[in-house]
C-alpha cells in the first residue's frame, strides 16, 4: 500500500514519444481524431472518456468524467441530464473544457470552447440507440445529483419504470435529458518527455483558421 506521506517521492520518466511541429496537422480536429483513433487501437480502458470542467455563475469550478459520443463538424458531442449540476453550470456559463488523458501513451489533449444543446430530434435519435435499461436509467436517476434516501429506493424506482414500460413499449426521451456540443476555440496537445521537458502545442482559432504555438511545459 502506498504511504500518502511518500507521494512526493514517486516519479515516472516519460519516454514513449515526442511531438514536433512538422508532425502536426494544420487542422486540430484532424490531429485530435488521429490521436483518438490511435488510443482506441490500444488496450486503454475507455479512451473516449474525458474530464469535463465547468464553472457556475460565481466562477466556482466543477469537474467530472463523461464519455465522448461523437465528433461533428460543429464540435464534440456528449449527453447528460440537463437538470444535473453540469447542466446548471452550462446554463449559467456556457463555456467548458474537455481533458482526454491516455497514460499508456503519455499523451493528453485539452479542448476549450462554448457549449450548446443539440437539436431535440438528434438527442431523441441517440436516446433510442441506447440499451433499453440505460433509457430507463435516465428516467430513474433524476434529478441527477439529487439526494436519495437509500440505494434500495433508487433501485425500486428503476423496477417500477421497467414494469410501467414492459418489454416492448417505446420509452420516450425525457425532456430533461439530451446532447451537448462543445465547439472548440482552443486545443492543446501534450506529449510527455523525459526530465519534464514535455512537448506542448496550442491551436487557437483565428477566424476560419488556426494559429499554432509551441508552449513551455
N, C-alpha and C positions, 0 to 999 in steps of 0.2 A: 504494500500500500504506500502511495506517495505521501511523504511528510509535507504538509502545506507550508511549513516554515522553510522548506528547501526549494520551493518553486523557482526562486530567483536563480538557482544554480542549474536549472535544466536548460539544455541547449540543443538545437538542431542546426546542422550546416546544410544549406540548400545547394544542391549540386546537379539538379536534373535538367537544367535548361538555361537558355539565355534568350534575350529578346533585343533585336536591333531594329532600327527604323526601317531598313530596307525589307524586313520581314513582314511589316505591317501593311495590310490593305488600306487603301485610301478611304474606304467606307467602313466605319466601325461596326455596322451591323454585320457585314460580311466577315469581319475579323472575329466578332463575337460568335457567330454561328460556327465558324471553323473551330474555335476553341471548345465550344459546347459539344459539337459533334465528336471531337476527339475525346472529350471527357465521357460522353455516352458510350464510347467504344472500350472503356476501361472497366475495371472491377469496382469503381467507386459506387457506393450506395446513393441512389437518387441524385445524380449530378445536376439535375434540373431543379433541385431545391435551392432556395436563396433566402437571405435575410432581408426583410423589408423594414426600413426605418421611416417613420413618420413623426410628425410633431403636431401637438394640439395648438389651439388658438393662443395659448400662453407661451408657446415655444418649448414645452417640455417634451423630450424625445421618448419614443416607444419603438420597440423592435421585436420582431417575431419571425419565425421561419414559415415560408409558404412554398408552393410548387409552381413553377413556370408552366403555363398551359398553352402557349402559342406565341409565335412571332409573326406579326402582321406588318404591312408597310407603315402603319401608323405607330407601331410600337410593340411592347411586350405585354402579354396577357396573363392575368391571374384572376381567380374567383374568390369571393368571400361573402360573408353576411354583411349587408350594408349597415346594419344596426350595431355591429361589433365596434370595439374600440378603434380598430384601424379604419373602419368605415366612418366613424365620427370624426377621427383625425382628418381624413381626406376631405370630408365635407367642410371642415373649418379651414384647412390648409392643404390645398390640392397639389402639394409637391412631396416627392418621396425619393428614396434611393434604394436600389437593389444591390446586394452584395452576393456574388457567387464565389465560393471558395472550394477549390479542389486540392486538398492537401497532398494527395499522392502525386500530383503533377506540379506541386509547388507554384500554383497559379491562382490568381483571383481577379475578378472583374467587378468594378463598381459602375453602376448606371444610374444617372440622376436625371429627373425630369418631372414634368407635370403629369398628373393622373386624372383621368376622367372615366365615367361609367361607359360600358359598352351599350350598344343598342339592345333594347329588351328582347328583340327576336333572336339576336345572337346568343344572349345569355340563355334563353329558353332552349335553343337548339343544343347547346352544350349540356345543359342540365339533363336532358333526356338521353345523352350518351353515357351518363354516369351509371354505375351499378345501382340497381333498384334500392338496395339498403342504404347507399350513400344519399340517394334522393330523400329517403325517409329521415336520414340523419340530419339533413339540412333543416327539416321541419322540427325535429325533436330538440335540436340544440340551440333554440332561440329563446330569449335573447342571448346571443353569444357573449361570453364573459359575464353573463348574469349569474346570480347566486342560486345554487340548487341545494336543497336540504341534504339529500343523500344520493349516492350512486344508484341505489335501487329506484328512487323516484325518477331519475333520468331514464333508466332502462325501461321502466314501466311506460313512460311517455312514448318511447320508441315502439314498444309492443302494441300499445293502443293504436298508434298510427298504422302499424303493419296490419292489424286486424281491420281497421277502417277501410284501407285501400285494397285489401285482399291480395291475390296473386296476379290479377290481370288489369285491374282498373288503373288507368294512367294517373300518375302523380303530378299535379301541377307544380310549376316552378313558383316558389314563394316570391312575393313582390320584394321581400327584404333580402333576397339573395341574387347575386349576379356577377358579371365580369367587370374588370377594370382594365384599362390600357394605359401603360406608362409610356409617354412619348419622350425619348431621350433628348436631353440638351447637352449632356456630357457623359463620356465614357472614360474609364481609366483601367488600363491593363497592367497587371503586376506579375512579374516573374521573379521568383526567389533566386538569389545568387549567393555565393559564399561570402563570408565576412560582412553580412548585412549590406553588401553593395548591390542591392536589388535593382532590377530594371523596371521603370515605371514610365508609361506613356499615357498622355491625356489627349483625348479628342474633344474639342469644343465646337459646337455648332456655330457656323458663320454664314447666315443667310441660307443658301441652298447647299452649302458645302461644309467641310470640316477642317479645322486647324489642328495640327498635331504638335505637341510639345513633349520632349523628354523631361521628366521630373527627377529631382533629387530624391533618393529613397528615404 
